[in-house]
Amino acid sequence: MENPEGRNIAITDGMRPTVSSVVEATVAAVTVVGPLFGLMSFSFVATVTLFLIVSPLMLIFAPVLAVTVAIIVAAVVGVGVAAALWLVGIAGLVCCAKEIGVGTGVAERMVESVVRELGYGRSRYLREK
């Protein structure tokens, strides 16, 4: 289709849109977009309101929250270090027990694979029974 004015033209199979079809399309668009726009506006206003209310509270309580988070992180790190030291202590006790000849029971089975992995093999730590 020729476009002498240089504007974009909708292809409508050569038929010109009637006034009633344009009004129907406009009513349908407003029917669909109106509630969506209303919900978006409500969501935006609610978000901005909550942000304006919470911002001063966050400025007031941020130092308290930072200290609380630091204490919780320190406690978790402490528990992790305690667990690692517990494992080292149990391994040390088992190795000492094996050295003096106590080598039966659950502790031996728990540590036997670890002692092998450390490279001690079937040496003095893993005596033949």
Backbone torsions as a table, in degrees:
resi	resn	phi	psi	omega
1	MET	NA	133.8	178.8
2	GLU	-67.9	144.0	179.0
3	ASN	-130.4	84.1	-175.3
4	PRO	-69.6	-23.5	-175.7
5	GLU	-91.5	-8.1	178.4
6	GLY	79.0	16.0	178.6
7	ARG	-98.7	159.8	175.5
8	ASN	-72.7	137.9	-179.1
9	ILE	-121.5	132.4	175.0
10	ALA	-76.6	136.0	179.6
11	ILE	-84.5	117.7	-176.5
12	THR	-126.4	37.0	-179.5
13	ASP	55.8	34.4	176.5
14	GLY	78.5	2.1	-179.4
15	MET	-101.8	139.5	177.8
16	ARG	-84.7	137.9	178.2
17	PRO	-67.0	139.3	179.9
18	THR	-86.1	164.6	179.8
19	VAL	-63.5	-39.8	-178.1
20	SER	-66.6	-37.2	179.3
21	SER	-69.4	-35.2	176.8
22	VAL	-66.6	-41.2	178.6
23	VAL	-65.5	-41.9	178.3
24	GLU	-62.5	-42.6	178.9
25	ALA	-64.8	-38.8	179.2
26	THR	-66.7	-43.1	178.6
27	VAL	-63.7	-41.8	178.6
28	ALA	-63.7	-42.2	179.6
29	ALA	-64.5	-43.2	179.0
30	VAL	-66.3	-36.4	178.9
31	THR	-63.9	-37.9	-179.2
32	VAL	-82.2	-45.9	-172.8
33	VAL	-78.7	-30.0	-177.6
34	GLY	-56.5	-56.0	178.7
35	PRO	-62.8	-37.0	177.6
36	LEU	-62.7	-43.5	178.9
37	PHE	-64.9	-38.7	177.4
38	GLY	-63.3	-44.1	178.5
39	LEU	-65.6	-39.5	177.7
40	MET	-64.4	-40.2	179.0
41	SER	-64.8	-43.8	178.5
42	PHE	-62.2	-43.7	179.3
43	SER	-62.3	-42.5	179.4
44	PHE	-64.4	-45.8	-179.7
45	VAL	-64.1	-41.7	178.8
46	ALA	-64.1	-41.5	179.8
47	THR	-65.3	-44.7	179.4
48	VAL	-64.7	-40.0	178.7
49	THR	-62.7	-47.8	178.2
50	LEU	-62.3	-39.1	178.4
51	PHE	-62.6	-43.4	-179.6
52	LEU	-67.5	-31.5	178.5
53	ILE	-76.2	-41.0	-172.2
54	VAL	-82.2	-27.1	-176.8
55	SER	-56.1	-49.7	178.2
56	PRO	-64.2	-35.4	178.7
57	LEU	-65.2	-39.0	178.0
58	MET	-65.9	-37.4	177.1
59	LEU	-65.4	-35.1	-179.6
60	ILE	-73.4	-44.8	-171.5
61	PHE	-95.7	-1.6	-179.3
62	ALA	-59.1	-43.6	178.5
63	PRO	-62.4	-38.9	179.2
64	VAL	-65.3	-43.2	179.9
65	LEU	-66.2	-37.4	179.3
66	ALA	-64.4	-42.1	178.2
67	VAL	-65.3	-41.1	179.1
68	THR	-62.5	-44.2	178.6
69	VAL	-63.4	-40.5	179.0
70	ALA	-63.1	-39.7	178.7
71	ILE	-65.9	-42.7	179.8
72	ILE	-64.7	-42.1	178.4
73	VAL	-63.0	-42.8	178.6
74	ALA	-62.6	-39.3	178.8
75	ALA	-65.4	-42.0	179.6
76	VAL	-65.7	-41.8	177.5
77	VAL	-63.6	-40.6	178.0
78	GLY	-61.7	-41.3	178.1
79	VAL	-65.5	-39.7	177.5
80	GLY	-63.4	-43.2	177.9
81	VAL	-65.0	-40.6	178.7
82	ALA	-62.6	-40.3	178.4
83	ALA	-64.8	-42.1	178.5
84	ALA	-63.9	-43.1	178.7
85	LEU	-66.5	-33.5	176.9
86	TRP	-62.7	-45.3	178.6
87	LEU	-62.1	-42.4	178.7
88	VAL	-63.9	-40.5	178.8
89	GLY	-64.0	-44.2	178.2
90	ILE	-62.7	-43.6	179.0
91	ALA	-62.4	-40.4	177.8
92	GLY	-64.0	-42.1	178.3
93	LEU	-63.5	-41.3	-179.9
94	VAL	-66.1	-42.3	178.6
95	CYS	-63.3	-39.9	177.3
96	CYS	-65.2	-41.1	179.8
97	ALA	-64.3	-40.0	177.5
98	LYS	-64.7	-36.6	-178.6
99	GLU	-64.6	-37.0	-179.2
100	ILE	-91.7	0.5	172.2
101	GLY	107.8	-2.1	176.7
102	VAL	-87.8	107.7	-173.2
103	GLY	-137.5	25.5	179.3
104	THR	-119.0	155.3	174.5
105	GLY	113.8	-170.1	-174.9
106	VAL	-67.8	-38.4	-177.0
107	ALA	-61.5	-39.8	179.8
108	GLU	-63.8	-43.8	-179.7
109	ARG	-65.2	-34.6	-179.6
110	MET	-67.9	-37.9	-170.7
111	VAL	-97.7	-15.3	-174.5
112	GLU	-57.3	-45.8	-179.3
113	SER	-66.8	-35.9	179.3
114	VAL	-66.1	-41.6	179.9
115	VAL	-63.7	-39.1	177.3
116	ARG	-64.6	-42.9	-179.1
117	GLU	-64.5	-31.0	179.1
118	LEU	-73.5	-11.0	174.4
119	GLY	100.8	11.3	-179.0
120	TYR	-80.3	-22.9	178.1
121	GLY	60.0	-145.4	-179.9
122	ARG	-98.1	57.8	179.1
123	SER	-93.7	-148.6	-176.7
124	ARG	-64.9	-21.4	-178.7
125	TYR	-78.1	-26.8	-179.4
126	LEU	-121.4	79.2	-178.6
127	ARG	-74.6	147.5	174.0
128	GLU	-70.4	142.5	-179.1
129	LYS	-89.7	NA	NA
